């Protein structure tokens, strides 16, 4: 067994919470390496770039939060952290620079407003994602948020689900707009309709085996299963337990659900699931998702007359504690005290009446949190980067913002249209670089005898009903030269050009047809600088 399997066998990992008081007395350096790993079951990560300080990942099922919860997060980040809060691509919050001496107080504060960090790391079912405007979207197929909550309650603190072979990502959505990267999930339920005995039923089709890390993007496999809403918790739970019981526990780089599916094949996987359920399952229904991919940022009419939701972009997902507190105040002043967290690193304030919408849009907080971001700002996503993550090769957030700014200066965005730029600091792919229109994978490269921050560039990645693998077109591009490189790449790799199924083909005199690259042209040798002529 690998090291993590050994430490799980030696001690109930959830019992580590009982040692927090001792750790606080004796200091962080007294914590053994095994216990450092066990603390991840409570969302606590001792990061190498910040010795002595912990990151805390807070679970936000479906991205649904309240003003009181945001205020507590803000206060904890201010009182015990460094006032920096990150919004993740799994709809969670991460607090930084926490000392072990203060963790029990932080946990008590979170618990007082119904928040938890439990099982947000390592071999657990991570935060269960859902459409952030579930229940609000005028055209949604089904509001899936009740089943997200139910599955979350079934899994948390349940000993059946705390010893998986590896992490397990789940998304459940009834949104037609593909606002989640469902094809990257270990398990995803997407809206579907099926006629049974002459009557149309609305439920979910099941996708399984998606991933981004551990060898790259594997597009989730449709399992040809239709799940009625009342079956969601049972079916999802049994799929997770199938992985628990049959997933490999040897190499941690080869033990996601994707590898079990590849080993067994779809037919056997379905057969094993039916045996566990002790009943047959319906074949898949009609996928009710649209081809468009939308992120719910901006001002939109919601269900119900005179009501709106306002999606605010948090550039690269990093927000100051004071700003998060202000968002909580705005949600109470102009809405009903609810905030929704988007996987596109945005915050959504729902239930804003028409009569006060204009006043909300004039608030000073919205100068930094944008309801009308540019075409590039809107779809700019970044992982944490090497400031706080020892896996990352480069600093991502600051460079993402600077590169985006310079690209906007160089390009006519009206001609380019919306384009997503995703940054990941390492192959784990937390920035979802393999499903962006343009993706960047951070690395170090030698240029003119010096080691510099660089990226490999990918284009054309996509999730949704017509998923596609990204194609790597350049390697070892120094970050300080990215703007001029992207100026000559982006016009030929717009979303419309890479995914023509989305819209009618159109002619333009400003862009010339580019012949497909030969194999030799697609990448640059790691021993040479990037193609300066491109």
C-alpha positions as CSV (number, residue, x, y, z in Angstrom):
1,X,0.0,0.0,0.0
2,X,1.1,3.6,-0.5
3,X,1.9,5.8,2.5
4,X,-1.6,7.4,2.7
5,X,-3.3,4.0,2.8
6,X,-1.0,3.0,5.7
7,X,-1.8,6.0,7.8
8,X,-5.5,5.5,7.2
9,X,-5.2,1.9,8.4
10,X,-3.3,2.9,11.5
11,X,-5.9,5.3,12.9
12,X,-9.4,6.6,12.3
13,X,-8.6,9.7,10.3
14,X,-11.6,11.7,11.7
15,X,-10.2,11.2,15.3
16,X,-7.5,13.7,14.5
17,X,-9.8,16.5,15.5
18,X,-9.4,15.3,19.1
19,X,-5.6,16.2,18.9
20,X,-6.1,19.8,18.0
21,X,-5.8,21.1,21.6
22,X,-2.5,19.2,22.0
23,X,-1.2,20.5,18.7
24,X,-2.1,24.0,19.8
25,X,-0.2,23.6,23.1
26,X,2.9,21.9,21.5
27,X,3.1,24.0,18.3
28,X,2.9,23.1,14.6
29,X,6.4,21.6,14.5
30,X,5.2,18.8,16.9
31,X,2.7,17.5,14.4
32,X,4.0,14.3,12.7
33,X,3.9,14.0,8.9
34,X,1.2,11.4,9.2
35,X,-1.0,13.7,11.3
36,X,-0.3,16.5,8.8
37,X,-1.9,14.3,6.2
38,X,-4.8,13.4,8.5
39,X,-5.6,17.0,9.1
40,X,-6.6,17.3,5.5
41,X,-9.8,15.3,6.3
42,X,-10.8,18.5,8.1
43,X,-9.7,20.8,5.2
44,X,-6.4,21.8,6.9
45,X,-3.3,22.0,4.7
46,X,0.1,22.8,6.0
47,X,1.7,24.4,2.9
48,X,5.5,24.3,2.3
49,X,5.6,27.8,0.9
50,X,4.2,29.1,4.2
51,X,5.8,27.0,7.0
52,X,3.8,27.2,10.3
53,X,0.7,28.4,8.6
54,X,-2.4,26.4,7.4
55,X,-4.8,26.9,4.6
56,X,-8.4,26.0,5.5
57,X,-10.8,24.9,2.7
58,X,-14.5,25.5,3.5
59,X,-17.2,23.4,2.0
60,X,-20.0,25.3,0.2
61,X,-22.4,22.6,-1.2
62,X,-24.0,23.8,-4.5
63,X,-22.2,27.2,-3.9
64,X,-25.1,28.3,-1.7
65,X,-24.1,30.7,1.2
66,X,-25.6,33.3,3.4
67,X,-24.5,36.8,4.4
68,X,-23.8,35.6,8.0
69,X,-21.6,32.8,6.7
70,X,-19.6,35.3,4.5
71,X,-19.2,37.6,7.5
72,X,-17.8,34.8,9.6
73,X,-15.3,33.8,6.9
74,X,-14.3,37.4,6.6
75,X,-13.8,37.8,10.3
76,X,-11.8,34.6,10.6
77,X,-9.5,35.6,7.8
78,X,-9.0,39.0,9.4
79,X,-8.6,37.9,13.0
80,X,-6.6,34.8,12.5
81,X,-5.3,34.9,8.9
82,X,-3.8,37.3,6.4
83,X,-7.1,38.7,5.1
84,X,-6.7,36.8,1.8
85,X,-9.6,34.6,0.7
86,X,-9.6,32.5,-2.5
87,X,-12.7,31.3,-4.3
88,X,-12.0,27.9,-5.9
89,X,-13.2,26.3,-9.1
90,X,-15.2,23.9,-6.9
91,X,-17.3,26.7,-5.4
92,X,-15.4,26.7,-2.1
93,X,-13.6,29.3,0.0
94,X,-10.0,29.0,1.2
95,X,-8.6,30.9,4.1
96,X,-4.9,31.5,4.5
97,X,-2.2,31.9,7.1
98,X,-4.0,30.3,10.0
99,X,-2.0,29.1,13.0
100,X,-2.8,25.8,14.6
101,X,-3.3,27.6,17.9
102,X,-6.5,29.2,16.5
103,X,-8.0,26.4,14.6
104,X,-10.4,25.3,17.3
105,X,-11.8,28.8,17.5
106,X,-12.2,29.0,13.7
107,X,-14.0,25.7,13.7
108,X,-16.4,26.9,16.4
109,X,-17.1,30.1,14.5
110,X,-17.8,28.1,11.3
111,X,-20.1,25.7,13.1
112,X,-22.1,28.6,14.5
113,X,-23.3,29.6,11.0
114,X,-23.6,26.1,9.6
115,X,-20.3,25.9,7.8
116,X,-17.7,23.1,7.8
117,X,-14.4,22.2,6.3
118,X,-14.9,18.5,6.9
119,X,-13.8,16.1,4.1
120,X,-12.6,18.9,1.7
121,X,-9.2,17.3,1.1
122,X,-7.4,14.1,0.3
123,X,-9.4,10.8,-0.1
124,X,-12.9,12.1,0.2
125,X,-15.9,13.2,-1.8
126,X,-15.0,16.8,-2.2
127,X,-17.5,19.7,-2.3
128,X,-20.5,18.7,-4.3
129,X,-21.0,21.2,-7.1
130,X,-24.2,22.5,-8.6
131,X,-25.6,25.3,-10.7
132,X,-25.1,28.5,-8.6
133,X,-28.5,29.9,-9.8
134,X,-30.4,26.7,-9.2
135,X,-34.0,27.5,-8.4
136,X,-33.6,31.0,-10.0
137,X,-32.8,30.2,-13.6
138,X,-36.0,30.9,-15.7
139,X,-35.1,28.1,-18.1
140,X,-33.7,25.5,-15.8
141,X,-34.7,21.9,-16.5
142,X,-34.9,20.9,-12.8
143,X,-33.7,22.5,-9.6
144,X,-31.1,20.0,-8.5
145,X,-30.0,21.8,-5.3
146,X,-32.2,19.7,-2.9
147,X,-30.3,16.5,-4.1
148,X,-27.0,18.2,-3.7
149,X,-27.8,19.0,-0.1
150,X,-29.2,15.5,0.5
151,X,-26.1,13.7,-0.9
152,X,-23.9,16.1,1.1
153,X,-25.7,15.2,4.3
154,X,-25.5,11.5,3.5
155,X,-21.7,11.6,3.0
156,X,-20.4,14.0,5.6
157,X,-19.1,12.4,8.8
158,X,-20.3,9.0,7.4
159,X,-17.5,6.4,8.0
160,X,-18.5,4.6,4.8
161,X,-17.2,7.5,2.7
162,X,-14.0,8.6,4.5
163,X,-11.7,5.9,3.1
164,X,-11.8,6.2,-0.6
165,X,-8.8,5.2,-2.8
166,X,-8.5,8.8,-3.9
167,X,-10.4,12.1,-4.1
168,X,-13.9,12.0,-5.7
169,X,-15.5,14.9,-7.5
170,X,-19.2,15.1,-7.9
171,X,-21.5,17.6,-9.7
172,X,-25.3,17.5,-9.9
173,X,-27.0,20.1,-12.1
174,X,-30.3,20.8,-13.8
175,X,-29.0,23.9,-15.6
176,X,-29.3,23.9,-19.4
177,X,-26.3,26.3,-19.8
178,X,-23.3,24.0,-18.9
179,X,-22.2,26.3,-16.1
180,X,-20.2,23.4,-14.5
181,X,-17.4,21.4,-16.1
182,X,-19.4,18.2,-15.7
183,X,-17.2,16.2,-18.1
184,X,-14.2,16.7,-15.8
185,X,-16.0,15.1,-12.7
186,X,-15.6,11.6,-11.3
187,X,-19.4,11.6,-11.2
188,X,-21.8,14.1,-12.8
189,X,-25.6,14.1,-13.2
190,X,-26.9,16.3,-16.0
191,X,-30.5,17.2,-16.8
192,X,-32.4,14.8,-19.0
193,X,-35.9,13.8,-20.1
194,X,-37.2,10.3,-20.7
195,X,-40.6,9.0,-21.9
196,X,-41.7,6.1,-19.8
197,X,-45.1,4.5,-20.3
198,X,-46.1,7.4,-22.5
199,X,-45.3,10.0,-19.9
200,X,-42.2,12.3,-19.9
201,X,-40.1,12.2,-16.8
202,X,-37.5,14.8,-15.9
203,X,-34.3,13.6,-14.2
204,X,-30.7,13.1,-14.9
205,X,-28.3,11.2,-17.2
206,X,-25.2,9.9,-15.5
207,X,-21.6,10.6,-16.5
208,X,-18.6,9.0,-14.8
209,X,-14.8,8.9,-14.9
210,X,-13.9,12.4,-15.8
211,X,-10.8,14.0,-14.5
212,X,-8.2,16.7,-15.2
213,X,-5.1,15.6,-13.1
214,X,-3.5,12.2,-13.0
215,X,-2.5,12.1,-16.6
216,X,-4.6,14.8,-18.1
217,X,-8.2,15.4,-19.2
218,X,-10.3,12.3,-19.5
219,X,-13.8,13.1,-20.7
220,X,-16.4,11.6,-18.5
221,X,-18.1,8.5,-19.9
222,X,-21.9,8.5,-20.4
223,X,-23.1,5.4,-18.5
224,X,-26.4,5.1,-20.4
225,X,-28.3,5.5,-17.1
226,X,-31.3,7.7,-16.4
227,X,-31.8,8.6,-12.7
228,X,-35.1,9.8,-11.3
229,X,-34.7,12.6,-8.7
230,X,-35.7,10.4,-5.8
231,X,-33.0,7.9,-6.8
232,X,-30.1,10.4,-6.9
233,X,-28.7,9.9,-3.4
234,X,-28.9,6.1,-3.6
235,X,-27.3,5.8,-7.0
236,X,-24.6,8.3,-6.4
237,X,-23.7,6.7,-3.1
238,X,-23.5,3.2,-4.6
239,X,-21.2,4.5,-7.4
240,X,-18.9,6.1,-4.8
241,X,-18.9,2.8,-2.8
242,X,-18.1,0.9,-6.0
243,X,-15.0,3.0,-6.3
244,X,-14.2,2.6,-2.6
245,X,-14.4,-1.2,-2.8
246,X,-12.8,-1.8,-6.2
247,X,-10.5,1.2,-7.0
248,X,-6.8,0.5,-6.8
249,X,-5.0,1.5,-3.7
250,X,-1.5,1.2,-5.1
251,X,-0.1,4.1,-7.1
252,X,-1.9,7.3,-6.2
253,X,-1.4,8.7,-9.7
254,X,-3.4,5.8,-11.2
255,X,-6.4,5.4,-8.8
256,X,-9.2,7.7,-9.9
257,X,-12.5,6.3,-10.9
258,X,-11.5,6.8,-14.6
259,X,-8.9,4.0,-14.3
260,X,-11.5,1.6,-12.8
261,X,-13.9,2.4,-15.7
262,X,-11.1,1.9,-18.2
263,X,-10.3,-1.5,-16.6
264,X,-13.8,-2.7,-16.4
265,X,-15.6,-1.1,-19.3
266,X,-18.9,0.6,-19.2
267,X,-21.0,-2.6,-19.5
268,X,-19.4,-4.3,-16.5
269,X,-19.6,-1.1,-14.5
270,X,-23.3,-0.8,-15.1
271,X,-23.8,-4.5,-14.2
272,X,-21.9,-4.1,-10.9
273,X,-24.0,-1.0,-10.1
274,X,-27.2,-2.9,-10.7
275,X,-26.1,-5.8,-8.5
276,X,-25.5,-3.3,-5.6
277,X,-28.8,-1.6,-6.1
278,X,-30.6,-4.9,-6.5
279,X,-32.9,-3.5,-9.2
280,X,-32.6,-2.5,-12.9
281,X,-31.9,1.0,-14.1
282,X,-33.5,3.0,-16.9
283,X,-31.4,3.7,-20.0
284,X,-30.3,7.2,-20.6
285,X,-32.8,9.9,-21.5
286,X,-32.5,12.9,-23.8
287,X,-29.8,15.3,-22.7
288,X,-31.5,18.6,-22.1
289,X,-28.5,20.8,-22.1
290,X,-27.9,23.5,-24.7
291,X,-24.7,23.9,-26.7
292,X,-23.8,27.3,-25.1
293,X,-21.6,27.5,-22.1
294,X,-22.7,30.3,-19.8
295,X,-21.4,31.5,-16.4
296,X,-24.3,33.5,-15.0
297,X,-22.1,36.7,-14.6
298,X,-23.9,39.9,-15.2
299,X,-27.5,41.1,-14.5
300,X,-30.2,38.5,-15.3
301,X,-33.9,38.2,-14.7
302,X,-34.7,35.3,-12.4
303,X,-37.9,33.3,-11.8
304,X,-40.6,35.5,-10.4
305,X,-41.7,39.0,-11.6
306,X,-39.5,42.0,-10.9
307,X,-36.6,40.0,-9.5
308,X,-33.0,39.7,-10.7
309,X,-29.7,38.0,-9.9
310,X,-26.4,39.8,-10.3
311,X,-23.2,37.9,-10.9
312,X,-20.0,39.6,-9.9
313,X,-16.6,38.5,-11.2
314,X,-13.9,38.1,-8.6
315,X,-10.8,38.5,-10.9
316,X,-8.8,35.2,-10.6
317,X,-10.8,34.3,-7.5
318,X,-8.8,36.3,-5.0
319,X,-10.7,38.6,-2.7
320,X,-9.9,40.6,0.4
321,X,-11.8,39.8,3.6
322,X,-13.1,43.3,3.8
323,X,-14.6,43.0,0.3
324,X,-16.3,39.7,1.1
325,X,-17.8,41.4,4.1
326,X,-19.1,44.1,1.9
327,X,-20.7,41.6,-0.4
328,X,-22.5,40.1,2.6
329,X,-23.8,43.6,3.4
330,X,-25.0,44.1,-0.2
331,X,-26.8,40.8,-0.2
332,X,-28.8,41.8,2.8
333,X,-29.4,45.4,1.7
334,X,-30.5,44.7,-1.8
335,X,-31.5,41.0,-1.7
336,X,-32.5,38.4,0.9
337,X,-29.1,37.8,2.4
338,X,-28.2,35.0,0.0
339,X,-25.0,34.7,-2.0
340,X,-24.2,32.0,-4.6
341,X,-20.6,31.0,-5.4
342,X,-19.8,30.2,-9.0
343,X,-17.1,27.7,-10.3
344,X,-16.1,30.5,-12.6
345,X,-14.8,32.4,-9.5
346,X,-17.7,34.7,-9.2
347,X,-20.2,35.7,-6.5
348,X,-23.9,36.0,-7.3
349,X,-26.4,38.1,-5.4
350,X,-30.0,36.9,-6.0
351,X,-33.4,38.3,-5.3
352,X,-32.6,41.9,-6.2
353,X,-35.9,43.8,-7.0
354,X,-36.1,46.0,-10.1
355,X,-36.6,49.1,-8.0
356,X,-33.2,48.8,-6.3
357,X,-31.2,47.2,-9.0
358,X,-29.8,50.5,-10.3
359,X,-28.7,51.4,-6.7
360,X,-26.9,48.1,-6.3
361,X,-25.0,48.6,-9.6
362,X,-23.8,52.0,-8.4
363,X,-22.3,50.7,-5.1
364,X,-18.5,51.3,-4.8
365,X,-17.8,47.6,-4.1
366,X,-18.7,46.9,-7.7
367,X,-15.7,48.8,-9.0
368,X,-13.6,45.8,-8.1
369,X,-16.2,43.1,-8.3
370,X,-17.4,43.5,-11.8
371,X,-21.0,42.8,-13.1
372,X,-19.9,43.7,-16.6
373,X,-16.4,42.4,-17.0
374,X,-14.6,42.4,-20.3
375,X,-14.7,39.4,-22.6
376,X,-11.3,38.2,-21.2
377,X,-11.8,39.3,-17.6
378,X,-15.1,37.4,-17.5
379,X,-13.6,34.1,-18.4
380,X,-10.2,34.5,-16.6
381,X,-9.6,31.6,-14.2
382,X,-6.5,30.8,-12.1
383,X,-5.3,28.3,-9.6
384,X,-3.6,29.4,-6.4
385,X,-0.1,29.4,-7.8
386,X,3.2,28.9,-6.0
387,X,2.6,31.7,-3.4
388,X,0.6,29.1,-1.4
389,X,0.9,25.8,-3.2
390,X,4.2,23.9,-3.3
391,X,3.1,21.9,-6.4
392,X,2.8,25.0,-8.6
393,X,5.9,25.9,-10.6
394,X,5.0,29.6,-11.1
395,X,3.0,32.4,-9.6
396,X,-0.3,32.3,-11.5
397,X,-2.9,34.9,-10.3
398,X,-0.8,38.0,-10.7
399,X,0.6,37.0,-14.0
400,X,-2.9,36.0,-15.3
401,X,-4.2,39.5,-14.5
402,X,-1.2,41.3,-16.1
403,X,-1.2,39.1,-19.2
404,X,-5.0,39.6,-19.6
405,X,-4.7,43.3,-19.3
406,X,-2.0,43.5,-22.0
407,X,-3.9,41.2,-24.3
408,X,-6.9,43.4,-24.0
409,X,-4.8,46.4,-25.1
410,X,-3.6,44.6,-28.2
411,X,-6.8,43.0,-29.5
412,X,-10.1,44.2,-30.7
413,X,-12.3,42.2,-28.3
414,X,-15.5,42.9,-30.3
415,X,-14.0,40.9,-33.2
416,X,-12.5,38.2,-31.0
417,X,-15.6,37.7,-28.9
418,X,-15.7,35.9,-25.5
419,X,-12.7,33.7,-24.8
420,X,-11.7,31.9,-21.7
421,X,-8.1,31.9,-20.4
422,X,-7.4,29.3,-17.7
423,X,-4.1,29.1,-15.7
424,X,-2.8,26.0,-13.8
425,X,0.5,26.2,-12.0
426,X,1.0,22.4,-12.2
427,X,-0.4,19.3,-14.0
428,X,-3.0,18.8,-11.3
429,X,-5.0,21.2,-13.3
430,X,-6.8,23.1,-10.5
431,X,-7.2,26.1,-12.9
432,X,-9.0,23.8,-15.4
433,X,-6.5,24.8,-18.1
434,X,-7.5,21.8,-20.3
435,X,-11.1,23.0,-20.7
436,X,-10.4,26.6,-21.6
437,X,-10.4,28.2,-25.0
438,X,-6.8,29.0,-24.1
439,X,-5.1,27.1,-21.3
440,X,-1.7,27.7,-19.6
441,X,0.3,25.1,-17.7
442,X,3.0,26.7,-15.6
443,X,6.6,25.5,-15.7
444,X,10.2,26.7,-15.6
445,X,12.2,27.0,-18.8
446,X,15.7,28.0,-19.7
447,X,15.8,31.0,-22.0
448,X,19.1,32.7,-23.0
449,X,20.8,30.9,-20.1
450,X,18.4,32.0,-17.4
451,X,15.6,30.0,-15.7
452,X,12.3,31.9,-16.1
453,X,8.6,31.4,-15.5
454,X,7.0,29.9,-18.6
455,X,3.9,28.1,-19.7
456,X,2.8,25.5,-22.2
457,X,-0.1,26.8,-24.2
458,X,-3.2,24.7,-25.0
459,X,-6.2,25.6,-27.1
460,X,-9.7,24.4,-27.8
461,X,-10.5,22.5,-24.6
462,X,-14.2,22.2,-23.8
463,X,-16.7,20.5,-21.5
464,X,-20.4,20.2,-22.0
465,X,-22.5,18.1,-24.5
466,X,-19.7,18.3,-27.1
467,X,-16.5,18.0,-25.0
468,X,-13.1,18.2,-26.6
469,X,-9.6,17.7,-25.5
470,X,-7.3,20.8,-25.6
471,X,-4.4,20.7,-28.0
472,X,-1.0,21.8,-26.9
473,X,0.4,24.2,-29.6
474,X,3.4,25.7,-27.9
475,X,5.9,24.8,-25.1
476,X,8.2,26.9,-22.9
477,X,6.7,30.3,-23.7
478,X,8.2,32.8,-21.2
479,X,5.4,34.6,-19.2
480,X,6.8,38.0,-19.9
481,X,6.4,37.4,-23.7
482,X,3.0,35.9,-23.5
483,X,1.0,39.1,-24.6
484,X,2.7,39.3,-28.0
485,X,2.4,35.6,-28.5
486,X,-1.3,35.6,-27.6
487,X,-1.9,38.5,-29.9
488,X,-1.1,36.2,-32.8
489,X,-2.8,33.1,-31.4
490,X,-6.1,34.2,-30.0
491,X,-7.7,35.5,-33.3
492,X,-7.3,32.1,-34.8
493,X,-8.5,30.1,-31.8
494,X,-11.6,32.0,-30.8
495,X,-14.5,29.9,-29.4
496,X,-16.5,30.2,-32.7
497,X,-13.5,28.9,-34.7
498,X,-12.6,26.1,-32.3
499,X,-16.2,25.0,-31.7
500,X,-18.2,25.9,-34.8
501,X,-21.1,23.8,-33.6
502,X,-22.1,26.6,-31.3
503,X,-22.9,29.2,-34.0
504,X,-23.2,29.7,-37.7
505,X,-20.0,30.0,-39.6
506,X,-19.2,33.6,-40.5
507,X,-16.8,35.2,-42.9
508,X,-14.5,38.0,-41.9
509,X,-12.0,39.9,-44.0
510,X,-9.8,40.7,-41.0
511,X,-8.8,37.1,-40.3
512,X,-7.0,34.8,-42.8
513,X,-7.4,31.1,-43.0
514,X,-4.6,29.3,-41.3
515,X,-3.5,25.9,-42.5
516,X,-3.3,23.1,-39.8
517,X,0.0,22.8,-38.1
518,X,2.2,19.8,-38.9
519,X,3.4,17.6,-36.1
520,X,6.7,19.4,-36.0
521,X,5.0,22.7,-35.7
522,X,2.7,21.9,-32.8
523,X,5.3,22.1,-30.0
524,X,8.7,23.5,-29.4
525,X,11.5,21.5,-28.0
526,X,12.1,21.9,-24.3
527,X,15.7,22.8,-25.1
528,X,14.8,25.7,-27.3
529,X,13.0,29.1,-26.7
530,X,9.5,29.5,-27.9
531,X,8.8,30.4,-31.6
532,X,9.5,34.1,-31.6
533,X,8.1,34.5,-35.1
534,X,4.6,33.3,-34.2
